Amino acid sequence: MKIQIPSELQKQLDIVRSAILGTQDKWAIGKQLFASGEENLELLNYSANYAFLAISQSLYESVVLGVCRLTDPSMTFGHENLSLCRIADDISRLDNEGGEEILKSIQERETLFEPLRRIRDKSVAHFDLKDFQKSTNLNEIDLAIKALIDIMNSIDILIGGERKLLIDWDRYAKPTWGDGNALLYKLRKYKEGIITNAR
């Protein structure tokens, strides 16, 4: 089923879709750099250990906050959020059944987003004394990002008849793709003395 959507809602959909892709890309780059083996971690530590520690923390927090923002309720403390729930509410005004289907899809995946919300609330946004050192595992973030993409694809199918976002984790594993792998390659060559200027 295809529904006609107003231009303002289309802009919001484009922003949310872009935010999902950006979150997925940041997570993939983080995994390329920091979860691709001990040899790569040693290379990063050799090259600029404190800088890469700061980068890893920044990427992690950005991904956690990105997932949480995208899955926030339509409204918090009297302010509207641009989130998947907001999109579903707006679609409900155009197609009640379709909007309810999207909200149900979000609610069914709530347990995938909850660990990241806990991290945001206890460690990223606040330093909760007893919980600030807890973290989540790689698989939980992978599943949350996949869920975001599934929900966005459901919305795209409802309004346009086709999926616009694809999950292709393999593309991030290729050594020639992505800033993370390209950076590791250059650092490795620099360390070996092949590249004398690491620009």
Sequence and secondary structure as in RCSB ss.txt:
>XXXX:A:sequence
MKIQIPSELQKQLDIVRSAILGTQDKWAIGKQLFASGEENLELLNYSANYAFLAISQSLYESVVLGVCRLTDPSM
TFGHENLSLCRIADDISRLDNEGGEEILKSIQERETLFEPLRRIRDKSVAHFDLKDFQKSTNLNEIDLAIKALID
IMNSIDILIGGERKLLIDWDRYAKPTWGDGNALLYKLRKYKEGIITNAR
>XXXX:A:secstr
      HHHHHHHHHHHHHHHHHHHHHHHHHHHHSS HHHHHHHHHHHHHHHHHHHHHHHHHHHHHHHHHTS SE
ETTEE  SHHHHHHHHHHH HHHHHHHHHHHHHTHHHHHHHHHHIIIIIS   TTTTT    HHHHHHHHHHHHH
HHHHHHHHHHSS      THHHHSTTSSHHHHHHHHHHHHHTTS SS  
